Amino acid sequence: MNEIELLREWDADAPPLSDAARARARFRLHQAMQAPTAPVAVPGVGRRPLLRIAVAGVAAAAVTATVVVAQNTGEQAPRTQTVSATTVLRGAAAEALRTEKPVAPRDDQFIYTKEVIERRPVSGGPVKKWVDESWSSVDGSKKGYVSELGYKQWVPAFKPGQGTWPPTKWSELKELPTDPGKLTATLRDMGGKPDYGRPTRADEWPMVEIFLSGLLRHSVLPKGLRSAAFEALAAAPGVKVLPGRTEFNGHTALGVQYVIGPPGTSWKDGGRTLLFDAETYQYLGLRERATGKNTVYDQSQYVVASGVVDRVFQRP
């Protein structure tokens, strides 16, 4: 009996997998496919039993998105390989599906976001920190209230025909596809009828990546959309994991940098970087360079609370 037959027969009467479980299983299967095919010497265990255990684990999806890739170097502790940007972003997609809480806000409600922004001068000096709270109208028909770097202001309601891209109105966010390829095409074509059959050109990807990261700035999104944005970024050319790990908001983090600007270039020396937990690949926030009052800063920002509320100044 081969492994495919085992997979077909394994717990055939079990209920279907949830979307999150299926995403984690697909992610683990992708990892297994990328692993070296040569057998790994493990005392007392043959290669086929190990493979059968891995197949059953994929079918059951009874594991988290955490993956540690180890090499048998003969040392007591395994040496971990550097993961790819695709691995991190697909892991983040699976983790987003696993942890998201489906919401259905009414048009007359508000999306609440509490975000922390920290700035550290590149040349050295004290860190400045802001805790910003914002309330955005779900359908854009009501005045919102926004704080950024401590500067607070009322935001007028949209006039008829007004909007933003990527959209901020919940009704328009719900219309965005959760298929990663279709999402890329929809954002690329900026509200027009998407041409799903046309490949995205190299000169279009930087703007698409800006739109995708713009979606990720939303603290609350329709079901499956955040995961789709991570999957779409995983397919973008030039996306890479920065060497080394860093500490971010109490987590050991991996940084992923993506193409932005002219084709074939990326932000370097402190450019915009998406940060993910090094074990779960949960999205943590971003870092980038910022300039203010003739000073260059390393700026970090991350969301600490979010939800749906009935009025401005109300908190979930």
Helices and strands as residue ranges (DSSP letters): H 3-9, H 19-34, H 47-60, E 70-71, E 79-80, H 85-99, E 110-121, E 128-137, E 144-148, E 151-155, H 170-173, H 180-188, H 205-216, H 225-234, E 240-241, E 246-248, E 251-257, E 273-277, E 283-292, E 295-309
